[in-house]
Amino acid sequence: MFKKIAIAYNGSPEASRALAKAIGLAKALGSELHVITVLEALPPYAAFAAAADSTLAVTLVEDSRERCALLHSEARKAADHAGIEIKTHLLEGEPRASIVGFLLEAKTELVVIGLHRNTSHISRLWSTVYEVALDAPCCVLGVH
């Protein structure tokens, strides 16, 4: 049914629940599982801090990359525990565009995303999860 599944994983509780479901689904279906994490651009205020310390921007990017590597390690450990292999991908850029671009390029058939609980209807309109769900070129499974 779904030969290639992707999970958008950022380490949040919502994404962790989605990862667990994606692992179980991939195992049950014998699917390929891709864990994708997005390394976003530094926030605008980082430019002010970098003016005071030119190495700060590099340090912030390195820290972000290390955090992503830890997230991928956690995901790999969870997948190993379930007896499946995963492929990890670190994307750079704006989250919605990066995730949708990956889904298109990889010809993903299903993307699993964690849904935020207890949020207002208005806040959902601007969430990355909602934008990805609208723009995904494949089926979307939202996990509570």
N, C-alpha and C positions, 0 to 999 in steps of 0.2 A: 504494500500500500504506500507507505512513505519510506523510500529508500535512502533519502538524505534529509536529516533533521538538523536544525541549528538551534542553539539556545543563546539568547542574549544574556550575558552574565556579567554583573558588576559587583557581586558580593553582598548585595542588599538582602534582607530577609526574603523579600518577594522573589528575587532572582535565585536565591538558594532553594526555595520551594519549587520553582520552575525547573531548576537543574535536576532535582531529585525525580520529578515527573518525567523529564526528558530522558534521563538515564533509564528509567523503568520502561518507557515506551520504546526506546531504541533497542533495549535488550529483548523485549517481547516481540518486536517486529524484525529483529536482525538488521536494523538500520545503521547507517553510518551517522555518527554524531559529531557535530562541529560546535565547539564552544567559542563564542566570539565576545571579545571585550574591546571597548572603544577607549582609546587614549585621546582625551579631548585636549584642545588647545588651552594654553594657560589663560587664566582670567585676566581681564584688562589691568587690574590693579597690580599684577606681577611686574608690569613695565615700570611702575613707580619704584618698587622695591629693587628691581634690577638696576635702576639708575644709581642707587646707593651702594649696591654690591653686584658687580657684573657677573659674578659666578652663580647668583641666586637662580636665575632662569634655568641654567643647566642643571643645578641641583634639584629644582622642582620637577623637571622632566625626568631625571634619573629616578627620583622617588616615585613618580607615577608609573614608570616602567617596572620598577621593582614590585610595586603593589599589584600590577597586572600579572606579573610572573607568579606572585604568591596566589592570586586568584586562580590562575591556570593550574598551579600545583594542587590546590584544594580540589578543583574540579577533576583533575586526573586521579587523585586519591579516591574520591567518591566513585568514579567510574571503575577504577581497578577493583574496589571493594565489591562492586556489582558484577564484575567479570566482563566488562566491555572496554574497548579502546576508544579513545576520543582523539580528535584533532583540534588543536587550539589555534586561534587566530587573534592577533592584536591589530586592530584597525586604528587608523588615526584620522581625526577630523570631527566634523559635526556628527553626533550620534545617529540621527535618523538617516541622513544621507549615506553614512558609512555602512550601517546595517543593511539598508535596502540595497545598496550597491553590491555588498557581499552576497546577499540572497540571490540577486540576479546573476552575478558572475558564476557562483557555485551551483546554480540551477537547483537550489534548495526547494524541497517539496513542502516542508513544514517548518515554521519557526515557533519556538516556545518562548513566551515572555511572562514575567511575573507581573501580576496586577496589584496595584496598591489598594489597600483597604482604607476605609474611612476617609475618603477624600471627597470633596465637593464636586458636583457635576462641572462647575466652571473650571476648576483646577485640572480636570481631566482633559479639557480642550487643548491645553498647552503642554501636555506631558509627552515625553519622547515615546513612551509605550503606545499611547493613543496614535501618534503620528506614524509610527512603524506599522501598527495594525492596519491603518488606512492605506498605506503605500506599499505594503508587502506584496511581492509578485507571487505569493504562494499562500497556502493555508496558514492560519494563525491559531495557536492554542494559547489562551490566556489562563494562567494558573493563579488561584487565590491562595 
